Amino acid sequence: MLLFNSNFGVSDNRCETAAFCINSPVSTNLAFMSAKHEVRTKMPTIIDQENDLSADSMNEDKSPDLEGLRSKLIHLYDHNAPRYDNDRSLNESLHYYFDHAHRAVDALIGPTNKDTLHLDMPVGTGRFLIYLREQDRNHRMIGIDISKGMLDVAADTSRENSFDIAFSQGDAFSLPFADNSIDVLTSLRMFHLFPHCYWPGLLDEMHRVLRPGGILITELRNAARGTACQLLVPGFRKRRKQHPHVFVNPLSIKPLFRRWENMHMQGVGLDALAKIHRLSPLIARSVDSLQRSTFVRYFSKTLIIRANKPRQLN
């Protein structure tokens, strides 16, 4: 399969071990793609679950049918892709949340140069990588997603803006990259789609492809906020029944990242912050800053984790 044809000469079977691959419209430096690398992560045991995706999202350590879950996610996001960005731009709270999340992750990435290799997964409609290009980030970027529909939107938007970003369909459990090849890996709005039992495998695969000292930034849904909404907000319960999310207890995050170092956690997405910003941007900025390092982060919609792969591996 001819995946990429770049000035680094990558033009053969670079994605054979990924579960999903497509011929993507890309034009960037992609010599980092792995050639037929051996899959290091053991795929989870797949068992049937009677309740399918409508299981209680606050207690989802029962292993569902992973292939069935993948199929449902592909169908869901392929179906929603054409209107995905528009639906979120019409919601003031979501628009404000995404804007702040992108700014927070941009700051956590820190300095980059043109040789920095950045993988964003799942890239969705490419909003985050496009945001980085709009901030004049000039490092190499590639976005991976399981949904071809979302990738088509991302590629079209990137092309319309003449941004140099590569997109390819791929599987988070078997990334088509060599060991120690990625400098920065961002994974926003993904972990909540999988039960907790799969999280260690996802993190192990990210650990494999990152170079020693490489940066991982990921986002986890906060169980404290999720529990409150589950109890108090009927609309939230209805949405979660249709599209379950998996939440995390903040106290369980540190053990999850025991293979990593320099772990930092901050919150994004305090409820009503968008309305506060409309009334008083100064107060909103002050409250937002409290999410970065104080107990206020435990009331946030999501927790952003930044960690490094150790330079000296045991």
N, C-alpha and C positions, 0 to 999 in steps of 0.2 A: 504493500500500500504506500503510495507516495503521499506523505503527510505534509512535509514542509520542503520548500525549495528556497533557501536563504543564501546570503553571501557567506555563510559559514559552511555551506555544502551539505547540510543535512537533507537527505533525499531518499532514504530507504526505510525499512521497517523499524520505526522507532517506537511504536506504540502497541506492539503485538501482545504484550502482557497486560495491557489495560482491558477492562471489561467492555469498554465502549470507546470506539475511535471513529473519527470521520475525517474526510478531506476538508480541512478548514481554510477559509480565505485569510491567510496570514502573510505578513512580510516583515519579519524581524530576525534577529540573530539567535538561532536556536541550536547551536552546536552542543548544548548541554543535554539534549534528549538522549535517553539511554537506548542502546541497541540490544533488544532482546534480553534485558536484565532479568535475573531470577527473582521471582516474587519473594520478598523476605517475610511478609506478614501472612500469618495463617488465617485463612478465611474463617469467619465464625461458623459454628455449627448451626445449620438451618433446621428449625422445627416448626411445626404448624402451631398457629394460635387461633383459637376459635373466634375471638373478638376482633381479629384483624387489626385495622388501624384505629378503631374506636375504643381501644383500651384506655383505662384511666391514665392520663398523661403524667400524673404525679407519682405513679408507681409502675414504671415501665421496664423493669429488669427481666421480665419474661421475654425470652428470645423469640422474636417474631420470624416469619419467613422473610429472610433478607432479600431474596430475589423478588418476592411479592411486594415488599416495601419499595425496592428500587423501581419496579414497574409502576406503582402508584405515584411515586414522586415524579417520574418522567411524564406520565400522563397529566398530572396536576400542573406542572410547570410548563410543559408544552402548550397546554390549553390556555394558561393564564398569560403566557409570554407577551402576546401583542398588546395587552392592556396593563401589564404589570406596573410599569413605571407611572403611567397616567393615574391609575387607581391610588397609588401612594402619594403622588403630588397633590391630589385633591384633599387629602387628610392632613390638616394642619399639624397635628401632633406627630404623625409618622414622618412628615417632611422635616420637621424640626429635629426629630430623633436621628434620622439618617444623616442630616447635615452635621450634627454634633458628633455622631459616631465616626464619620469620615474624618473630621478634623482631629478627633482624639487619636485615631489609629495613625494618621499621617504624622502627628507629633511623636508617637511612640516608635515609629520606624527609624527616626533619626536621619542623620546624613547618609546620602547615597551618592554614587557616581555612575557614569555611563556604563561601567562594566558590572554593576550590581545586578544580580539576577533575582527577580521577584516573581514568585508564584502566588496567584490569588485563586482560592478554591473554597467553595463554589463561586465562580465569577458572576453567575446570574446574568443580568443584562449589562454587566460591565460598568455599573455606576461608579464603583470605588476606583478602579483603574483609570477610568475617564476623568474622575475628580483629580487624581494625582497628576495626570497629564495637564489638566487645567491649572494646576499649581506649579507648572514648569518642571516637574520631575522628569528627568531624561534617562532614567535607568531602564534596563530591559525588563519587559513585563510579559507574562503569559497567564491567561485565565483558563481554568479547567472547570467544566460543569458536566453534569450527567444529562442535562436537557438540551437537545439540539435547538428547540424553539427559543430558549433563552439565549443560547449562543448566537443564533441568527440575528436577534435584536442587538446584541452586544457588538457583533461584527459590523452591522449596518451603521450603528451610531458612531463607532470608532472610525469607519471609513468616511462618513459624512463630515467628520471633524478633522480628517487627515491625521489621525493619531496612529502611531506605530505600536500596536498591541497585537499579540498573537492569541488566538483562541482555539481550543481543541476540546472535543468531548472526551471525558475520562472518568475513571472510577477512583474515589478517594481511598479505597482499600488496596489499590494496586497502581500507584502513580508511575507514569511512564518516564521516570527520570533515574539517572544513575545515583548511587550512594554519594553523599557529601557533595552535591552539585548545586544546591540552592542557597542563596544568601539570605533572602527574606521570604517567609511564607505567611500569608495572611489567610485566615479562614473565618469569615464572618457569616453568621446566620446559617450554620450547618449542623452543629452538634445537637441542637434541639430536635432535629428530624430523626435521630437515631436513639434507641434505648441505651441506657447507661452501659449495658454489657458490651457494647461495641466501641465505646469511647477509648479504652486503652489501645485497641488495635488501630484506630484512626491516628492516635497520637504516636504510636510506634512507627507507622508509615511516614508521618511527617518528620519524625526524628531521623529516620533512615536517609531521607533525601536532603535534609539540611546539612550544610557543611559544619564542622566544629566551630562554635562561636556564632553560628547563624541564629537569626531572630525568628521566633514564632509569635504571632499575635492572633489570638482567637477570641471568640465571643460566646459566652454561655448565658442561658436564660436563668435569671435569679429566682430561686424557689420561694423566697420570702415574699416577693412581689407577686409571683404567680399564685401562691396560696391565697393571698389576700383577694386578688381578683377573682379567683375561683369561687370564693365564699361570698363576695359582695357584689359582683358585676354579672348579671344574667347574660348579657351579650357576650362577655368573655367566655362563659361556660359553653354557649352555643357555638362560638367560633372554634373552641378547642375540641369540641366533639366532632366537628367536621374536619378539622385539621389539627390533630393532637401535637402538642409540644412537650418536650422532655426538659424538666427544670433541674437545677443543681443547687444543693445546699452549699452555701459559701464555705462552710467548715470542711467540706469534703474535697475542696479544690486542691489544696496543697498536697495531699497524698497522691492525687491523680497526676501531678507534675513532679513526682519524686526523681525522675530521670533528668530533669532540667535544672538550670540554675538561674539566679537573678530574677526570680519570679516576682512580677508586680501585678497588682489587681486594682482596677478602678471601675467605677460605675458610669453608665450612660443611660439616659432615658427616664429621669424622674417624671412621674405623672404631673400634669398641669404646668410643667415648666414652659411649654410653648405659650400658654395663656399668660403666665407671669412675664415672659419676655415681651409680649405685646404691650403690656401695661408699663413695665419698667425693665428695659434691657440691662441696666446696671445691677439690679437685684437678681435677675436671672443669671447673669454671669457669675455673681458671687455664690449663688446656690450651686451652680454647675461646677464651680471650682472645688466645692466641698466633696463632690463625688470622686475626686481623684485620690484622696488619701485618708478621708475620715470615715466614721461609721455611717455617714449619709449614703455611701455607696451601696449599703445593704438594702436600701429601699429602692434602688434603681431597677429599671426594666431588665438590663443586661449587665453582665460583668465582663469587662475586657481584660484578658490575661496576656501579659507579655513575658516571654521567657527565652533564655538562650540554651541552645544545645551546648553542653560542656566542651571546652577546648581539649581537655584531657579526658578521654573516655576510659572508663574502668574496664 
